[in-house]
Amino acid sequence: MVPSRRVYLLLVLGIVIVPILSLFLTIRAAIAITLLFDAVVLLLMVIDGLWVQRSRVQIIRELPPRLSIGRDNLVVLKVTSENTNAQIQIRDYYPTGFGVSAPELSAIIPRNSTQELTYTVHPTQRGEFPWGNIQVRQLGFWGLAWDDWQIPQSLPVKVYPDLVGLRSLTIRLTLQSSGSMRQARQTGIGTEFAELRNYRTGDDLRFIDWKATARRVGAYGNAMPLIRVLEPEQEQTLLILLDRGRLMTAKVQGLQRFDWGLNATLSLALAGLHRGDRIGVGVFDRQMHTWIPPERGQHHLSQLIDRLTPIQPVLFESDYLGAVTNVVQRQTRRALVVVITDLVDVTASTELLAALSKLAPRYLPFCVTLRDPQVDRLAHTFTDDVTGAYARAVALDLLMQRQVAFAQLKQKGVLVLDAPANQIADQLVDRYLQLKARNQL
């Protein structure tokens, strides 16, 4: 039981009226009346607090089955008041370290009704966390006392990679596959036969199917040539190597680079599975920490999420040559090999350059790096301050060093994508879909 502000005001009022009463009564009488007044206020407060305990609200918390890192996850509190209008204050004991939109909720719940109170939590780490009870305060009918109690609803919660983004990507890919977002299919582009159609002006004569045309002439007497329409091969192999070494422990916009890379890995895997590819994933530092062999089918995505979610980055230098050698030994057929990591400069990334060069031309190597948007902002912000000018010079030098490293990679036949960490997943999926459409693999 907690006194309300009204109680304190009444007690202060009792002190204020003592001088007034002393004008008409003796000092003792005035003090006695004031003490009696205070005693009555406190007694009414106790009665009010005890009475409200008989009409406590009921609260049920609803959480998403899996929380997504780096996203605002909605939490719903269903509050039911049965006997009276209830003025309440709620504090939910969410895990320490989570960002929250509203640390405390207040509402007035009409009698015999249920109201939903919502707020969002923003996790910045993956793993399992304890979620505590719900602390509730309910104001009494006279407004003199708050009844303070806890509702036991503690439970463990798990934070996964960006599942919200994966759901959005699933809808997008489904729309593309169903024809809502039609893809242009060109004659002769790809290796898999799609259909036969009539020859049109401008079609490549090399793709005329003379046998089918001859059968058509024999059957129908129609001499219109038939063109073979080809589309990119669907069942290919995509291998994703995710670096979890020292460079991936740095935080970018609240999340570690590894978490951004993990989100991009799952997004790319989802796109590959939708396109019928076999997807394999390796997570490495100074050795291959986790290897998930290539498989196809949507069930494989659940396996990837379960296997990759517990992995955390470590303060070890990454062995790129070892990771690439491991892949070459496991995968003998041609595949698209995507390495998700970060670059500092040419000197520090010599081993990465050598490793990716080793993949070409037998495999199609693809280097994906996660840039810090803050470095971009510093590089493009003009300032007269000496400290700011020095920071800008360092940022410009870092960007120049990255560009030199990327130029060397491109000269050796390596595909390159360098994008802000918070945009890498979408850009990587778009680039992969372009590769599939052009049949570059």
N, C-alpha and C positions, 0 to 999 in steps of 0.2 A: 504494500500500500504506500502510495506516494502522494503527499499533499499537492493540490493544484495551486495555480497562481491565485485563484480566488480566495483560498484559505489565508495565504500570506497577506493579501490586501485587507482582509477582515481583521486579522491580528494587528496589522499596522493601524487600522482604523480605531481599534480598541485603545491603543496607546495615545492616539491623537485626541480622543474625546476626554481623556483624563483631565487636562486643564480646563476644559469646558465644564465638566461636572463639578470641578472644585470651586467654581464660582457660585454654585448653588448648594453644594454639599461640603461636608468636611473632606479632607484629603483621604482619610481612611475609607470613608464611604465610597468616594470616587474610585479608589484603587480596588476596593472589594467588588464594585459593580463591573469594573473593567475585567478583573480576573474571572468573574462569573461569566461575562460575555465571551471571553476567550475559551473558557471551559466548555461552554455550550457549542461554540464553533468547532472545537476539537472533537467533541462527542458526535456532532452531526457528521463530521468528516469520517469518523470511524464507521458510523452507521451506513453512510453512503458507500464507503469502500467495501463493507461486508455485503451490502445489498447488490452491488454490481457483480460480485463473484457468482451470484446465482444466475446471471444472464450473460455469461461470457460468450464471446463470438467463437465460431469454429473456423479454422483456417486449414486449407489443403494447398500444398505447394506442388506445382507442375513444372517439370524441367524437360528439356529435350533429352532423348535417350543418349545422344552423344553430343557433347559440346565441341564447337569448332574453334580452333585457335585463331586469334587475330580477327574474330568476328564478334558482333554484338548478338549474344544469344539471349533469347527472350525467356524470362522467368514469370510465371503466372501464379498469383496467390488468390485463391478463391475463398472469399470471406462471407460467412453466413451468420446473420443475426436473427434470432427467433422471437425473442420476447419484447425487445425494445429497440428504439433508435440507438445506435452505438457509435460513439465518437472514439476512434482508435488511432494509435500510432504503432507502426510495425517496423522492426529492424530484423532483417534476415541475416543470419551469420553465414554468408557466403565465404568461400576459401580466401585466405589471406593472399594478397598479390593480384587478385582479379580487379580489373577496372569495373566500376559500377555506375550506372546512370543516376540512381537515386538511393543513397545510403539509408534513407528513412522514408517511409510512406505514411501518409495521413489520409484519413477518409471518414465520412459519416455514412454509416450503413443503415438504411431504413429497416424497420422491423419486418420480420417474415420475408426477407429477401436475401439474395446472394449477389455479391458484386466482385468483379475481377479487377485486381490491382496488378499492374505489370511494371517491370523494370528490366534492364538488360545488364548482363555481365560480359566482360571482355577479357578472356584469358590470354595470357602471353607466354604460357608454357604448356607443353603437352605432359600427360601423365595422369595419375590418379590422385585426387585431392579430397579431403574430408569436408563435407558441407554440414554445418551445425544446425541447431534448433532455431525456432522462430521466437523472437522476443516481442511480446505484445503488451501494450498499455491501453486500458479502456477507461474512459472517464465515467464517473458515477452520474446518477440521474440529477443530483443537485449541483454537479460540477465542482464538488469539494475534494474529491480524491480520485487518483488513478489506481486502478487495480493492475499490478505489474506481475506477469507470469510468463513462463516459457511453454511453447508447444513442442513436444519431442518429435522432430522430423529429421534427425541427423541421418546422413547416408553418404557413401563414397560416390564421387562422380569422376568420370573419365573425360579428359580433353584430347580430342583427336586432331589430325590435320584439318584443313579447310574443307569440310564436307558440304558446307553451304555452297561454296564455289563449284564443287563437283556436281551437285544437283543442278545448278544453273547450266553448267556445261553439258550435262546429259540432255537437258531440254533442247539446247541449241543444236547438238549433234543429231538428235532425233528429228528435229524440224528439217535439217539439211538432208537427212536420209529419206524422209518421207516426201520430199519434193517441194516443201513450203519455201525452201531457199534453194532453188534449182542450181545445179552445177552444170557448166557447159561441158559437153562430152564431144570431142572432136574426132574426126576420121583419122585413123592411123596413130593416135596418141595412146601409148600403152602397149601391153602385150597380151591381154586377155580379150578373147572374142566377145562382143556384146550383141551385135545384130547385123543383119543385112538391110540395106536400103537402096533406093534408086539413086543413080548417079546424078549429081548436081554440078552445074557450071562452077569450075574452080577446084573441084575435088582432085586429089592426087591420083593420077592414073595407075600408080603402082599398087594401089589398094583395090583395084577392080578384081572381083572374084569371077574369073572367066568360066570356071566349071559351073558355078551356080547360074551364071548368065546363060550358058549353053543349055542347061536343063530348062530354064525358063522359056528360051526360044523354042525348044522342042515341044514343050507342053502347051504353051499359050500363043506361040508365034509373036511374042513381044520381045523386041530387040533392045530394050532399055537395059544398059549394063547395071550390075549390082555392085555396090561398094561394101567392103567389110569395115565395120565400125569396131574399133578396139578401145579398151579402157584400161587404166592402170591396174596392174596386178594387185589383188587385195591381200592375199595371204603372204605377207613378208615378215621379216624378223626385225624387231626394234629392241635394242639393248640400251638401258639407261644406267649410267654410272654416276652415282651421287656421292660427292665428296663430303666427308664429315670431319675433316681435319681442322687445323688451327684457324685457317682463314674463314671457315664457316661458323666460327663461334661468335664473331662480331655481330652486334645488334644493328639492325637497319629498321628505322621507324617502329621500334618497340619489339620486334621479333628478331631472333637470331637468323643469320643468313641460311643456316641449315633448314630452318622451318620454312622459309620462302622456297628453298630448293626442294624440300619434300612436297610442298603443295604443287610445285611445278611438275615434279615427278609423277604424282598421282593424276594430275590433269592430262599430262601427255600419255600416260598409260591408258586412261579412260578413252582418249581420242583414238589411240591405236587399236584398242579392243573393239571400238565401234566400227573401225574400218577393216576388221577381220585380221589384223596382224597378230603375230606371236610376240608377247611382251615379256622381256626379262629385265630384272633390276639387280644391280649390285651396289652395295654401300661400302665404301673403303676409306681407310686412313693410311697407316703405314703397312696395312695388309687388307685383304678382302674380308671385311667384317661380316657381311651378310650377302648371300647369293641366292636369288630366286630364279630358277630356270625359266626359259621362255615358254609360255602357254598362251592359248587363246580362249576366248569365252568370257562372258561377263562375271562368272563366278570367280575368275582369277583376280578381279579388282578387290573383292572382299579379302582374299588371301594377302594381297599386297598391303592393304590398309592394316590388317592385323599384325603382319610381320614388321612393317616399317614404323608404326606408331611409337613403340617403346624406345626406339633408337635415339640417342642424344649425341651431339658433337663432342669432340675431345680435343685437347690441346696437344695433338701430335702433328708432325709434318706429314703431309700426304705423299704416298709413293705412287705417282702416276704411272711410271713404267711398269711397276709390279701389277697395278690394276689392269692395265691394257694387256700385258702378257697373260694374265689370268683369263681375260676374255678371249684372247686369240686361241688359247688352249681349249677352252670350252666350246667355242663357236667357230666351226670350220667353214661354214657357208657364209656368203656375203650378207651383211646386215648393216642397218643404220645404227651407229654407236654414238649416243648422246652423252657427253660428259658435262655434268652440271657442277660448276666450281666458281672460283673467282681468280682474277688476275691482279697482280700488283704492278709489276714492270717486266721488261724482257729478261733481266738478269735473274730475278727471283722465280720466273716462270719457265726457265730453260728446260727443266725436266718435263713440264707439261707440253711444251712445244715439241720436244723429241718424241714423247709418247704418242701424241696425236698424229705426228708425221709417220710413225710406224704403222698406223692403221691404213693409211692411203697407199695404193689405190685398191687394195683387196676389199676393204670395207669402206663405207661412207662415214667418215668422222664428222662430228658436229659438236663444236665447243660452245657451251652456253654459260655466260658469266652474269653475275648479279651485281649490278652497279648500285652504289649508294646515292640516292637522289640529293642528299645534302651536299655531296661533293660537286654535283652539277650546279646547285644553287650558289655555292661559294665561288665556283669558277666564273659564273655569269653575273655576279653582283659587284658593281663598282663601288669603291669606297675611298675616302681620303684618310682614313685611320691607318696608322702604320701596322698595327696588329692585323686588321682586316685585310690590308694589302698583302701582307705576308701569307695569310691563310689562302687568299685567292691565288697567289703565285704557286703555292704547294698544290692546290686543287688542279690548276691548269697543267702543272707538270705531271700529276698522276694521270689525268685524262690523256695527255700526249703519249705517255709511256704505254698506256693500254692500247692506243691506236697503233703504235709501232708493233706491239706484240700481235695484234689482230692482223695487221698487214702481212707479217711473216707467216701466220697460220694460213691465210688465204692463198699465199704463194705456194704452199705445200698441199693444196687441195682440200683444206679443212673448211667446212662450213662454220660460220660464226654468227652468234646472236649475243649482243650485249645490250641489256635493258635494265631499267630500274627494278630493284628487287620486288617491289609491290606490283609490278606490271608484268613480271616475267612469265607467269603461267599462261596468260591470254596470248601474249606474243609468241610463245613457244608453240602453243597449239596451232595458231594461225600459220606459222612457218612450216610445221609438220604437214598440215593439210595442203599447203602449196607444193611441198615436195612430193606428196602422194599424187596430186593432180598432174604434176609435170612428169611423173614417173622417173624421178632422178635416182631412185634407189635401184 
